[in-house]
């Protein structure tokens, strides 16, 4: 008996631009044939046709890094050598076709968080993408008086959108950008006078958070979003729960919201 035919998904979008942050780290600007409506924090899937990975089509989920009203959908992508999809994405030329799933997914949005005095966004690696979408939407301060973005990476050049976030902090007194690196040599000079060293968890410690922001990280006034490495999310959740924070659930609203990127 012959097997059922493999479903082939036709390309429905085109690559219109690309921005490289570091070797193997780039944002891809994709223009779908039809409008894709999403809420900042949600994700969709990108796909390319392949035959050497056991299927006719390879796809992977990526969060939107752009605002919903942008001219093109932007996705932050890390190259995975030997991976099923990302080598093909990085080989694309401007104008090449690809596939974008018309449906969007995910509940990692600000809609889940109650209005609060302080919104704390903690991201590692490409986990910074949904926060960039939230911040680009321009409405964060409508519900949160202050916003603190904690951004972690191995090297300075892996801090995607760093200059943009620094400029936002320079003109917005109620936005704080805290960048930290784990591998960058101590003697490296990148003009980051306030660059921190170590995992993002260090910046969530009471004394260091207070020193960096001038405010207390407490559940009475803060909502915390965690996105990135699953180990970071597990460790950060435990650290916060020890101080009275609670995971957010539909039937039991809390203070911790998370999305795993790996």
KOLKEDO-499198 format. One line per field, with one value per residue: residue in three letters; x, y, z of N, C-alpha, C in turn; residue number from 1. Coordinates in Angstrom, 3 decimals, padded with zeros to 6 digits, always signed. Atoms other than C-alpha are relative to their C-alpha. Example, Ala and Ser with C-alpha at 12.3 -4.5 7.8 and 13.67 -1.06 7.14 Angstrom:
rest	[Ala;Ser]
nc1	[+000.890;-000.820]
nc2	[-001.190;-001.190]
nc3	[+000.000;-000.060]
cac1	[+012.300;+013.670]
cac2	[-004.500;-001.060]
cac3	[+007.800;+007.140]
cc1	[+000.900;-000.770]
cc2	[+001.200;+001.090]
cc3	[+000.000;+000.730]
nr	[1;2]
//
This chain:
rest	[Unk;Unk;Unk;Unk;Unk;Unk;Unk;Unk;Unk;Unk;Unk;Unk;Unk;Unk;Unk;Unk;Unk;Unk;Unk;Unk;Unk;Unk;Unk;Unk;Unk;Unk;Unk;Unk;Unk;Unk;Unk;Unk;Unk;Unk;Unk;Unk;Unk;Unk;Unk;Unk;Unk;Unk;Unk;Unk;Unk;Unk;Unk;Unk;Unk;Unk;Unk;Unk;Unk;Unk;Unk;Unk;Unk;Unk;Unk;Unk;Unk;Unk;Unk;Unk;Unk;Unk;Unk;Unk;Unk;Unk;Unk;Unk;Unk;Unk;Unk;Unk;Unk;Unk;Unk;Unk;Unk;Unk;Unk;Unk;Unk;Unk;Unk;Unk;Unk;Unk;Unk;Unk;Unk;Unk;Unk;Unk;Unk;Unk;Unk;Unk;Unk;Unk;Unk;Unk;Unk;Unk;Unk;Unk;Unk;Unk;Unk;Unk;Unk;Unk;Unk;Unk;Unk;Unk;Unk;Unk;Unk;Unk;Unk;Unk;Unk;Unk;Unk;Unk;Unk;Unk;Unk;Unk;Unk;Unk;Unk;Unk;Unk;Unk;Unk;Unk;Unk;Unk;Unk;Unk;Unk;Unk;Unk;Unk;Unk;Unk;Unk;Unk;Unk;Unk;Unk;Unk;Unk;Unk;Unk;Unk;Unk;Unk;Unk;Unk;Unk;Unk;Unk;Unk;Unk;Unk;Unk;Unk;Unk;Unk;Unk;Unk;Unk;Unk;Unk;Unk;Unk;Unk;Unk;Unk;Unk;Unk;Unk;Unk;Unk;Unk;Unk;Unk;Unk;Unk;Unk;Unk;Unk;Unk;Unk;Unk;Unk;Unk;Unk;Unk;Unk;Unk;Unk;Unk;Unk;Unk;Unk;Unk;Unk;Unk;Unk;Unk;Unk;Unk;Unk;Unk;Unk;Unk;Unk;Unk;Unk;Unk;Unk;Unk;Unk;Unk;Unk;Unk;Unk;Unk;Unk;Unk;Unk;Unk;Unk;Unk;Unk;Unk;Unk;Unk;Unk;Unk;Unk;Unk;Unk;Unk;Unk;Unk;Unk;Unk;Unk;Unk;Unk;Unk;Unk;Unk;Unk;Unk]
nc1	[+000.857;-000.795;+000.309;+000.727;-000.933;-000.463;+000.580;-000.965;+000.537;-000.540;-000.497;+001.017;-000.644;-001.291;-000.980;-000.196;-001.195;-000.659;-000.946;-000.889;-000.537;-001.224;-000.001;+001.019;+001.112;+000.532;+001.445;+000.504;+001.205;+000.784;+001.272;+000.957;+000.940;+001.196;-000.285;-000.009;+000.362;-000.511;-000.190;-001.400;-000.237;+000.426;-000.942;+000.499;-001.024;-000.617;-000.279;-000.662;+000.078;-001.212;+000.221;-001.065;+000.261;+001.094;+001.311;+000.005;+000.045;-000.569;+000.500;-000.373;+000.708;-000.763;+000.785;-000.114;-000.845;+000.458;+001.313;+001.058;+000.286;-001.205;+000.141;-000.373;-000.150;-001.414;-000.259;-001.394;-000.338;-001.352;-000.392;-000.345;-000.746;+000.527;+001.423;+000.899;+000.569;-000.728;-000.981;+000.721;+000.401;-001.173;-000.422;+000.940;-000.337;+001.131;+000.901;+000.317;+001.266;+000.050;+001.371;+000.362;+001.306;+000.945;+000.482;-000.953;+000.178;-000.649;+000.659;-001.052;+000.279;+000.257;+001.414;+000.129;-000.500;+000.781;-000.719;-000.914;-000.930;-001.233;-000.039;-001.380;-000.118;-001.289;-000.179;-001.330;-000.097;+001.086;+001.163;+000.257;+000.861;+001.355;-000.045;-000.192;+001.316;+000.800;-000.490;+000.223;+001.429;+000.184;+001.093;-000.347;+000.176;+001.421;+000.406;-001.111;-000.663;-001.410;-000.352;-001.408;-000.359;-001.235;-000.393;-001.199;-000.594;-001.373;-000.909;+000.650;+000.573;+001.222;+001.085;+000.745;+000.767;-000.554;-000.046;+001.377;+000.485;-000.727;+000.584;+001.296;-000.248;-000.546;+001.051;+001.156;-000.432;+000.716;-000.446;-001.355;-000.569;-001.108;-000.618;-001.011;-000.637;-000.586;-001.269;-000.805;-001.193;+000.132;-000.744;+000.619;+000.576;+001.032;+000.709;+001.154;-000.424;+000.826;+000.113;-000.135;-000.616;+000.665;+001.334;+001.043;+000.505;-000.688;+000.690;+001.267;-000.281;+000.545;-000.937;-000.489;+001.125;+000.226;-001.121;+000.045;+001.235;+000.500;+001.315;+000.063;+000.649;+000.914;+001.254;+001.033;-000.071;-000.663;+000.325;-001.262;+000.054;-001.240;-000.007;-001.323;-000.508;+000.856;-000.670;+000.125;+001.378;+000.183;-000.748;+000.564;+001.299;-000.264;-000.524;+001.098;+000.989;-000.520;+000.243;+001.430;+000.623;+000.768;+000.239;+001.320;+000.884;+001.275;+000.918;-000.667;-000.937;-001.241;-000.941;-001.059;+000.470;-001.200;+000.000;-001.291;-000.656;-001.202]
nc2	[-001.191;-001.222;-000.955;-001.195;-000.995;-001.029;-001.310;-001.031;-001.332;-000.937;-001.267;-001.062;-001.209;-000.283;-000.658;-001.350;-000.616;+000.789;-000.765;+000.894;-000.535;+000.725;+001.225;+000.963;-000.646;-001.016;-000.159;+000.162;-000.775;+000.838;-000.608;+001.016;-000.414;-000.502;-000.548;+000.886;-000.785;+000.618;-000.803;+000.119;+001.141;+001.222;+000.536;+000.789;+000.915;-000.208;+001.278;+000.105;+001.353;+000.805;+001.425;+000.779;+000.189;+000.938;-000.568;-000.968;-001.371;-000.150;-001.250;-000.224;-001.124;-001.196;-001.126;-001.259;-001.012;-001.284;-000.461;+000.510;-000.879;-000.179;+000.313;+001.401;+000.754;+000.205;+001.164;+000.120;+001.407;+000.483;+001.094;+001.276;+000.757;+001.339;+000.037;+000.310;-001.192;-001.271;-000.181;-000.431;-001.400;-000.866;+000.034;-000.740;-001.315;-000.925;+000.294;+001.429;+000.357;+000.924;+000.227;-000.487;+000.516;-001.114;-000.015;-000.349;+000.832;-000.430;-000.858;-000.743;-001.388;-000.870;+000.109;+000.906;-000.648;-001.157;-001.270;-000.002;-001.111;+000.313;+001.173;+000.471;+000.906;+000.682;+000.809;+000.452;+000.404;-000.478;-000.239;-001.439;-000.378;-000.454;-001.265;-001.066;-000.226;-000.710;-001.367;-000.720;-000.287;-001.356;-000.142;+000.658;-000.908;-000.197;+000.899;+000.209;-001.299;+000.197;+001.254;+000.377;+001.080;+000.681;+000.657;+000.783;+000.717;+000.424;-001.063;-001.280;-000.050;+000.802;-000.791;-000.546;-001.235;-000.707;-001.454;-000.494;-000.030;-001.060;-001.280;-000.114;-000.337;-001.360;-001.006;+000.364;+000.146;+001.118;+001.238;+000.350;+001.111;+000.619;+001.025;+000.790;+001.016;+001.071;+000.494;-001.127;-000.267;-001.156;-001.156;-000.516;-001.338;-000.215;-001.229;+000.283;-000.308;+000.675;+001.405;+000.911;+001.296;+001.132;+000.377;-000.984;+000.223;-000.907;-001.283;+000.157;+000.025;-001.244;-001.114;-000.455;-000.612;-001.315;-000.854;-000.285;-000.681;-000.925;+000.454;+001.336;+001.040;+000.660;+000.343;-001.008;-001.070;+000.430;+001.156;+000.459;+000.881;+000.734;+000.612;+000.425;+001.299;+000.634;+000.065;-001.337;-000.196;+000.818;-000.582;-001.310;+000.231;+000.425;-001.161;-000.944;+000.620;-000.110;-001.373;-000.274;-000.039;+001.202;+000.204;-000.432;+001.018;-000.604;+000.002;-000.568;-000.997;-000.151;-001.066;+000.544;+000.473;+000.540;+000.601;+000.652;-000.033;+000.849]
nc3	[+000.000;+000.056;-001.047;+000.420;+000.542;-000.930;+000.269;+000.347;-000.236;+000.965;-000.561;-000.030;-000.520;+000.623;-000.858;+000.533;-000.586;-001.052;-000.808;-000.732;-001.244;-000.274;+000.802;-000.407;-000.707;+000.912;+000.070;+001.351;+000.257;+000.906;+000.377;+000.459;+001.049;-000.685;-001.315;-001.154;-001.179;-001.223;-001.198;-000.419;-000.880;+000.677;+000.968;+001.122;+000.498;+001.298;+000.625;+001.292;+000.544;-000.041;+000.225;-000.621;-001.429;-000.182;+000.267;+001.088;-000.513;-001.340;-000.574;-001.394;-000.608;-000.344;-000.486;+000.732;-000.640;+000.526;-000.439;+000.882;+001.133;+000.808;+001.418;+000.185;-001.246;-000.306;-000.839;-000.416;+000.225;-000.283;+000.873;-000.621;+001.009;+000.204;-000.317;+001.106;+000.629;-000.023;+001.082;+001.192;-000.171;+000.138;+001.397;+000.830;+000.515;-000.006;+001.095;+000.059;-000.647;-001.123;-000.472;-001.327;-000.398;-000.189;-001.383;-001.055;-001.186;-001.224;-000.982;-000.687;+000.355;-001.147;-000.364;-001.140;-001.213;-000.470;-000.059;-001.137;-000.052;+000.706;+000.853;+000.099;+001.137;-000.100;+001.191;+000.386;+001.394;+000.858;-000.843;-000.072;+001.128;-000.339;-000.738;+000.967;+000.587;-000.998;-000.159;+001.249;+000.157;-000.495;-000.965;-001.262;-001.136;-000.285;-001.088;-000.930;-000.132;+000.323;+000.679;-000.131;+000.912;-000.386;+001.249;-000.215;+001.126;-000.289;+000.420;+000.269;+001.343;+000.015;-000.591;+001.130;-000.213;-001.164;+000.218;+000.004;-001.383;-000.698;+000.419;-000.666;-001.405;-000.077;+000.163;-000.813;-001.385;-000.607;+000.626;-000.427;+000.751;-000.707;+000.835;-000.696;+000.835;-000.814;+000.522;+000.496;-000.819;-000.887;+000.493;+001.217;-000.132;+001.007;-000.294;-000.851;-001.351;-001.001;+000.351;-001.131;+000.276;-000.643;+000.452;-000.288;-001.355;-000.926;-000.007;-000.703;-001.445;-000.570;-000.138;+001.291;+000.722;-000.608;+000.382;+001.438;+000.417;-001.016;-000.443;-000.571;+000.787;-000.936;+000.688;-000.209;+000.991;+001.228;+000.833;+000.580;+001.155;+000.199;+001.326;+000.432;-000.409;-001.017;-001.306;-000.583;-000.453;-001.205;-001.115;-000.329;-000.641;-001.379;-000.730;-000.223;-000.894;-001.367;-000.462;-000.030;+001.321;+000.316;+001.426;+000.446;+000.558;+000.380;-001.139;-001.163;+000.529;-000.759;+000.358;+000.849;+001.300;+000.621;+001.327;+000.176;+001.306;-000.044]
cac1	[+000.000;+001.412;+001.626;-000.451;+001.107;+003.196;+001.520;+003.476;+002.884;+003.326;+005.486;+003.294;+005.839;+009.066;+012.237;+012.496;+015.456;+017.905;+019.934;+022.970;+023.918;+026.701;+027.839;+024.843;+022.460;+020.183;+016.710;+014.719;+012.126;+009.383;+006.425;+003.526;+001.142;-001.732;-001.781;-000.840;-002.566;-000.874;-000.518;+003.040;+004.416;+002.774;+004.561;+004.044;+006.034;+008.447;+009.003;+011.087;+010.801;+013.394;+013.815;+016.899;+015.311;+012.593;+009.802;+008.780;+008.532;+010.520;+009.092;+009.882;+008.216;+009.501;+008.152;+007.419;+010.084;+008.224;+005.207;+001.849;+001.610;+005.088;+005.523;+007.097;+007.120;+010.491;+011.907;+015.143;+016.900;+019.952;+021.742;+021.874;+024.688;+023.341;+019.792;+016.781;+015.684;+018.043;+020.867;+018.294;+017.011;+020.520;+021.117;+018.123;+018.696;+016.547;+013.506;+013.497;+010.195;+009.422;+006.378;+004.750;+001.947;-001.126;-002.203;-000.534;-000.104;+000.745;-000.486;+002.809;+001.335;+000.853;-002.886;-002.265;-000.710;-002.684;-001.773;+001.218;+003.717;+006.651;+006.973;+010.168;+011.095;+013.881;+015.246;+018.230;+019.405;+016.626;+014.174;+014.465;+012.307;+008.808;+009.862;+011.058;+007.616;+005.947;+008.153;+007.784;+003.988;+004.262;+001.546;+003.462;+003.357;-000.423;-000.553;+002.881;+004.461;+008.022;+009.580;+012.859;+014.388;+017.022;+018.929;+021.437;+023.832;+027.234;+028.985;+028.250;+027.707;+024.954;+022.905;+020.538;+018.902;+021.235;+021.760;+018.035;+017.246;+019.951;+018.477;+015.039;+016.463;+018.209;+014.963;+012.526;+013.133;+010.686;+012.507;+015.605;+017.851;+020.157;+022.534;+024.675;+027.141;+028.563;+031.600;+032.809;+036.417;+036.615;+039.110;+036.852;+035.814;+032.527;+031.531;+029.092;+029.809;+026.944;+027.495;+026.961;+028.694;+027.105;+023.713;+020.532;+019.624;+022.226;+020.233;+017.135;+018.865;+017.324;+020.456;+021.728;+018.280;+017.817;+021.285;+020.685;+017.157;+016.613;+013.488;+012.454;+011.621;+008.593;+005.288;+003.235;+004.396;+005.964;+004.950;+007.830;+008.119;+010.770;+011.760;+014.689;+016.758;+014.549;+017.173;+017.129;+013.359;+013.374;+016.048;+014.513;+011.076;+012.458;+014.351;+011.249;+008.930;+011.203;+010.395;+006.636;+006.102;+003.654;+003.325;+000.454;-002.408;-005.761;-007.703;-005.111;-003.522;+000.086;+003.224;+005.450;+004.845;+007.196;+007.988;+010.750;+013.103;+015.696]
cac2	[+000.000;+003.348;+006.045;+009.188;+012.021;+014.514;+017.873;+020.614;+024.163;+026.824;+029.873;+032.804;+035.451;+037.079;+038.112;+041.891;+042.708;+041.266;+042.749;+040.898;+041.501;+038.922;+035.810;+033.492;+036.030;+038.092;+039.524;+038.614;+041.011;+039.006;+040.359;+037.858;+037.907;+038.509;+040.507;+038.508;+039.940;+039.332;+040.624;+041.448;+038.360;+035.883;+033.696;+032.005;+029.526;+030.074;+027.325;+026.301;+023.335;+020.630;+016.990;+015.972;+015.958;+013.403;+015.756;+018.079;+021.062;+022.148;+024.762;+026.295;+028.711;+032.275;+035.174;+038.437;+041.039;+043.822;+045.928;+044.742;+047.756;+047.376;+047.170;+043.708;+041.004;+040.785;+037.608;+037.232;+034.005;+032.196;+029.934;+026.300;+024.614;+021.418;+022.362;+021.504;+025.085;+027.882;+027.123;+027.477;+030.738;+032.185;+031.157;+033.169;+036.213;+039.343;+038.681;+034.921;+033.260;+031.427;+030.329;+032.052;+030.333;+032.612;+031.601;+033.018;+031.302;+031.943;+033.631;+035.236;+038.711;+041.685;+041.004;+038.321;+040.760;+043.183;+046.860;+047.343;+049.931;+048.071;+045.634;+043.551;+041.849;+039.261;+037.742;+035.674;+035.092;+035.340;+035.430;+039.206;+039.171;+039.295;+042.148;+044.169;+043.703;+044.832;+047.900;+048.829;+048.775;+052.024;+051.266;+049.644;+052.750;+052.836;+050.053;+049.995;+053.133;+051.818;+049.142;+047.346;+045.225;+042.714;+041.378;+038.536;+037.014;+035.372;+038.201;+041.870;+041.357;+038.853;+041.571;+042.073;+045.531;+046.800;+050.240;+050.636;+049.765;+052.107;+054.957;+054.223;+054.374;+057.674;+059.436;+057.646;+058.122;+055.320;+052.720;+050.959;+048.716;+046.322;+044.294;+041.460;+039.065;+035.759;+035.107;+038.508;+039.136;+041.536;+043.730;+044.202;+047.812;+048.279;+051.630;+050.001;+051.738;+049.966;+046.556;+043.833;+040.476;+037.121;+035.513;+037.549;+035.975;+038.183;+041.250;+039.802;+039.567;+042.165;+044.236;+044.333;+045.052;+047.911;+049.264;+049.058;+050.468;+052.355;+050.308;+047.138;+043.946;+042.834;+041.171;+044.050;+046.326;+044.155;+041.838;+039.702;+038.148;+035.486;+034.385;+032.334;+029.433;+026.928;+026.579;+030.348;+030.331;+027.485;+029.124;+032.601;+031.266;+029.524;+032.663;+034.826;+032.343;+032.430;+036.157;+035.830;+035.916;+033.405;+031.873;+033.371;+030.986;+031.695;+030.749;+032.085;+035.305;+035.758;+037.757;+035.436;+034.853;+032.676;+031.462;+028.956;+029.557;+026.916]
cac3	[+000.000;-000.963;+001.688;+001.629;-000.390;+001.554;+001.897;+000.183;+001.383;-001.259;-000.446;+000.541;+001.562;+000.441;+002.257;+001.884;+004.173;+006.646;+009.476;+010.830;+014.455;+014.728;+012.857;+012.940;+014.501;+012.262;+011.975;+008.868;+007.471;+005.790;+003.855;+003.641;+000.688;+003.125;+006.362;+009.462;+012.530;+015.890;+019.414;+020.606;+022.312;+019.944;+017.397;+014.052;+011.944;+009.077;+006.542;+003.551;+001.175;+001.770;+000.810;+002.794;+006.275;+005.681;+004.713;+001.935;+004.235;+007.281;+009.624;+013.000;+015.419;+015.818;+017.840;+016.100;+016.858;+015.062;+015.938;+014.556;+012.242;+010.702;+006.924;+007.258;+009.924;+011.649;+013.194;+015.185;+014.179;+015.535;+013.050;+014.146;+012.177;+010.653;+011.638;+009.515;+008.819;+009.843;+007.354;+004.583;+006.027;+006.201;+002.573;+001.356;-000.816;-000.690;-002.840;-002.258;-001.330;+001.898;+003.847;+006.829;+008.689;+008.488;+011.988;+015.077;+018.423;+022.036;+025.191;+026.186;+025.873;+028.147;+028.096;+030.718;+033.190;+035.361;+035.328;+037.604;+038.704;+037.152;+034.257;+034.317;+031.033;+031.326;+028.124;+027.016;+023.456;+020.873;+023.782;+023.496;+020.331;+021.892;+024.188;+021.247;+019.680;+022.917;+023.190;+019.508;+019.847;+021.836;+024.379;+027.240;+029.445;+029.161;+031.742;+033.395;+034.803;+034.595;+032.369;+033.090;+030.330;+031.507;+028.493;+028.751;+026.204;+026.034;+024.173;+023.627;+019.899;+020.743;+022.459;+019.521;+019.323;+022.085;+020.543;+020.014;+023.621;+024.879;+022.845;+024.285;+027.806;+027.023;+026.130;+028.457;+032.176;+032.913;+030.810;+032.125;+030.029;+031.882;+029.704;+031.022;+029.388;+030.594;+028.367;+027.089;+028.236;+031.160;+029.337;+026.316;+025.783;+023.960;+025.396;+027.792;+031.028;+032.783;+031.245;+033.810;+034.033;+034.750;+034.287;+034.250;+037.591;+039.290;+038.284;+039.946;+043.310;+045.664;+046.326;+042.743;+041.293;+043.748;+042.946;+039.173;+039.074;+042.302;+042.993;+044.788;+042.904;+044.915;+043.919;+045.296;+042.478;+039.727;+036.922;+035.596;+032.132;+031.495;+027.984;+026.722;+027.976;+029.881;+032.616;+033.154;+033.414;+035.943;+038.101;+037.890;+038.799;+041.890;+042.909;+042.539;+044.277;+047.307;+047.516;+047.252;+043.488;+042.022;+038.547;+036.617;+035.890;+034.305;+037.429;+039.835;+038.548;+039.563;+038.807;+036.695;+032.965;+030.923;+027.408;+026.692;+023.743;+022.941]
cc1	[+000.888;-000.430;-000.741;+000.985;+000.361;-000.591;+001.101;-000.660;+000.685;+000.535;-001.061;+000.571;+001.337;+000.910;+000.329;+001.229;+000.560;+000.993;+000.836;+000.564;+001.376;+000.009;-001.043;-001.140;-000.506;-001.507;-000.401;-001.320;-000.772;-001.330;-000.932;-000.907;-001.262;+000.391;-000.066;-000.239;+000.464;+000.044;+001.460;+000.180;-000.411;+001.042;-000.749;+001.135;+000.497;+000.337;+000.677;-000.168;+001.360;-000.359;+001.022;-000.167;-001.246;-001.378;+000.122;+000.071;+000.531;-000.443;+000.394;-000.692;+000.959;-000.953;+000.194;+000.883;-000.413;-001.340;-001.060;-000.259;+001.214;-000.245;+000.321;+000.112;+001.486;+000.155;+001.492;+000.373;+001.461;+000.286;+000.376;+000.739;-000.521;-001.473;-000.844;-000.450;+000.953;+001.105;-000.655;-000.452;+001.184;+000.553;-000.916;+000.590;-001.238;-000.844;-000.375;-001.307;+000.215;-001.448;-000.158;-001.386;-000.964;-000.521;+001.104;-000.360;+000.582;-000.806;+001.008;-000.106;-000.274;-001.456;-000.187;+000.385;-000.893;+000.846;+000.843;+000.922;+001.222;-000.125;+001.459;+000.059;+001.402;+000.148;+001.442;-000.025;-001.110;-001.296;-000.307;-001.041;-001.405;-000.026;+000.195;-001.318;-000.888;+000.410;-000.241;-001.473;-000.363;-001.061;+000.323;-000.268;-001.465;-000.430;+001.088;+000.804;+001.463;+000.186;+001.499;+000.249;+001.359;+000.375;+001.315;+000.470;+001.409;+000.990;-000.792;-000.650;-001.253;-001.182;-000.762;-000.839;+000.558;-000.026;-001.395;-000.548;+000.702;-000.553;-001.357;+000.188;+000.489;-001.082;-001.234;+000.475;-000.662;+000.287;+001.457;+000.465;+001.240;+000.533;+001.077;+000.536;+000.725;+001.394;+000.932;+001.212;-000.161;+000.681;-000.618;-000.647;-000.984;-000.813;-001.232;+000.402;-000.774;-000.200;+000.229;+000.616;-000.759;-001.396;-001.031;-000.536;+000.663;-000.756;-001.370;+000.196;-000.391;+000.978;+000.449;-001.112;-000.268;+001.101;-000.099;-001.191;-000.481;-001.348;+000.086;-000.718;-000.849;-001.337;-001.092;-000.017;+000.509;-000.677;+001.279;-000.266;+001.380;-000.041;+001.428;+000.320;-000.885;+000.636;-000.073;-001.397;-000.272;+000.673;-000.585;-001.344;+000.186;+000.481;-001.125;-001.043;+000.456;-000.275;-001.461;-000.681;-000.699;-000.177;-001.419;-000.758;-001.356;-000.944;+000.618;+001.058;+001.217;+000.871;+001.059;-000.617;+001.227;-000.267;+001.398;+000.465;+001.254;+000.290]
cc2	[+001.234;+000.966;+001.188;+001.039;+001.047;+001.345;+001.008;+001.362;+000.988;+001.257;+001.095;+001.313;+000.174;+000.675;+001.366;+000.693;-000.940;+000.895;-000.972;+000.707;-000.582;-001.223;-000.991;+000.578;+001.150;+000.105;-000.031;+000.754;-000.696;+000.681;-001.095;+000.543;+000.613;+000.469;-001.076;+000.858;-000.715;+001.017;-000.146;-001.083;-001.316;-000.435;-000.666;-000.903;+000.446;-001.365;+000.130;-001.424;-000.700;-001.450;-000.856;-000.164;-000.846;+000.586;+001.006;+001.427;+000.010;+001.346;+000.086;+001.257;+001.139;+001.087;+001.208;+000.955;+001.398;+000.386;-000.512;+000.847;+000.232;-000.418;-001.463;-000.654;-000.282;-001.156;-000.064;-001.477;-000.256;-001.198;-001.220;-000.825;-001.438;-000.127;-000.226;+001.244;+001.182;+000.117;+000.448;+001.440;+000.935;-000.011;+000.816;+001.336;+000.900;-000.249;-001.457;-000.292;-000.925;-000.092;+000.544;-000.549;+001.169;+000.102;+000.436;-000.770;+000.712;+000.944;+000.802;+001.476;+000.811;-000.040;-000.858;+000.654;+001.156;+001.270;+000.040;+001.212;-000.276;-001.308;-000.374;-001.075;-000.606;-000.927;-000.390;-000.426;+000.607;+000.187;+001.474;+000.425;+000.445;+001.309;+001.172;+000.332;+000.789;+001.459;+000.825;+000.368;+001.370;+000.187;-000.580;+000.901;+000.323;-000.798;-000.225;+001.291;-000.104;-001.344;-000.220;-001.193;-000.550;-000.934;-000.730;-000.716;-000.423;+001.130;+001.282;+000.008;-000.856;+000.729;+000.701;+001.201;+000.836;+001.513;+000.610;+000.113;+001.092;+001.380;+000.213;+000.430;+001.435;+001.065;-000.266;-000.272;-001.182;-001.324;-000.235;-001.217;-000.508;-001.147;-000.728;-001.087;-001.008;-000.412;+001.127;+000.248;+001.273;+001.243;+000.605;+001.353;+000.224;+001.256;-000.214;+000.217;-000.750;-001.472;-000.865;-001.315;-001.090;-000.240;+001.068;-000.164;+000.929;+001.314;-000.079;-000.148;+001.345;+001.175;+000.541;+000.642;+001.408;+000.984;+000.428;+000.865;+001.067;-000.398;-001.430;-000.944;-000.842;-000.253;+001.049;+001.058;-000.445;-001.202;-000.378;-000.960;-000.619;-000.690;-000.374;-001.413;-000.625;-000.075;+001.346;+000.200;-000.790;+000.643;+001.345;-000.155;-000.408;+001.175;+000.966;-000.570;+000.056;+001.372;+000.401;+000.121;-001.336;-000.106;+000.435;-001.180;+000.648;+000.115;+000.567;+000.984;+000.160;+001.098;-000.452;-000.580;-000.484;-000.626;-000.565;+000.070;-000.865;-000.568]
cc3	[+000.000;+001.087;-000.551;-000.486;+001.048;-000.385;-000.278;+000.167;-000.937;+000.700;-000.100;+000.537;-000.706;+001.020;-000.596;+000.578;+001.064;+000.725;+000.818;+001.234;+000.304;-000.905;+000.529;+000.805;-000.860;+000.160;-001.477;-000.126;-001.106;-000.288;-000.538;-001.098;+000.603;+001.402;+001.076;+001.232;+001.255;+001.130;+000.418;+001.061;-000.628;-001.031;-001.149;-000.453;-001.376;-000.583;-001.344;-000.520;+000.040;-000.333;+000.737;+001.508;+000.214;-000.217;-001.123;+000.502;+001.424;+000.541;+001.471;+000.499;+000.347;+000.480;-000.910;+000.798;-000.415;+000.607;-000.974;-001.237;-000.893;-001.448;-000.296;+001.376;+000.214;+000.980;+000.304;-000.015;+000.334;-000.898;+000.828;-001.047;-000.114;+000.301;-001.238;-000.757;-000.088;-001.046;-001.303;+000.087;-000.235;-001.425;-000.906;-000.454;+000.087;-001.255;-000.120;+000.739;+001.193;+000.446;+001.410;+000.332;+000.231;+001.425;+000.950;+001.260;+001.217;+000.863;+000.820;-000.380;+001.260;+000.433;+001.248;+001.321;+000.417;-000.030;+001.269;-000.064;-000.856;-000.773;-000.200;-001.086;+000.003;-001.197;-000.224;-001.456;-000.851;+000.778;+000.188;-001.027;+000.413;+000.765;-000.950;-000.678;+000.957;+000.095;-001.262;-000.193;+000.555;+001.065;+001.373;+001.193;+000.286;+001.222;+001.044;+000.078;-000.390;-000.682;+000.161;-000.911;+000.412;-001.149;+000.211;-001.257;+000.406;-000.284;-000.280;-001.378;-000.130;+000.634;-001.128;+000.427;+001.160;-000.177;+000.042;+001.413;+000.807;-000.355;+000.651;+001.453;+000.151;-000.067;+000.864;+001.425;+000.691;-000.703;+000.360;-000.784;+000.719;-000.849;+000.790;-000.922;+000.892;-000.438;-000.444;+000.901;+000.821;-000.565;-001.251;+000.267;-001.142;+000.291;+000.867;+001.453;+001.066;-000.346;+001.223;-000.459;+000.748;-000.543;+000.385;+001.413;+001.007;+000.118;+000.653;+001.504;+000.602;+000.018;-001.344;-000.819;+000.541;-000.404;-001.466;-000.391;+000.970;+000.556;+000.539;-000.964;+000.950;-000.698;+000.151;-001.106;-001.365;-000.664;-000.741;-001.151;-000.202;-001.357;-000.387;+000.429;+001.089;+001.377;+000.702;+000.570;+001.273;+001.204;+000.430;+000.707;+001.449;+000.851;+000.354;+000.956;+001.446;+000.599;-000.141;-001.337;-000.268;-001.522;-000.347;-000.601;-000.244;+001.186;+001.263;-000.489;+000.901;-000.569;-001.000;-001.275;-000.774;-001.373;-000.240;-001.446;+000.092;-001.347]
nr	[1;2;3;4;5;6;7;8;9;10;11;12;13;14;15;16;17;18;19;20;21;22;23;24;25;26;27;28;29;30;31;32;33;34;35;36;37;38;39;40;41;42;43;44;45;46;47;48;49;50;51;52;53;54;55;56;57;58;59;60;61;62;63;64;65;66;67;68;69;70;71;72;73;74;75;76;77;78;79;80;81;82;83;84;85;86;87;88;89;90;91;92;93;94;95;96;97;98;99;100;101;102;103;104;105;106;107;108;109;110;111;112;113;114;115;116;117;118;119;120;121;122;123;124;125;126;127;128;129;130;131;132;133;134;135;136;137;138;139;140;141;142;143;144;145;146;147;148;149;150;151;152;153;154;155;156;157;158;159;160;161;162;163;164;165;166;167;168;169;170;171;172;173;174;175;176;177;178;179;180;181;182;183;184;185;186;187;188;189;190;191;192;193;194;195;196;197;198;199;200;201;202;203;204;205;206;207;208;209;210;211;212;213;214;215;216;217;218;219;220;221;222;223;224;225;226;227;228;229;230;231;232;233;234;235;236;237;238;239;240;241;242;243;244;245;246;247;248;249;250;251;252;253;254;255;256;257;258;259;260;261;262]
//
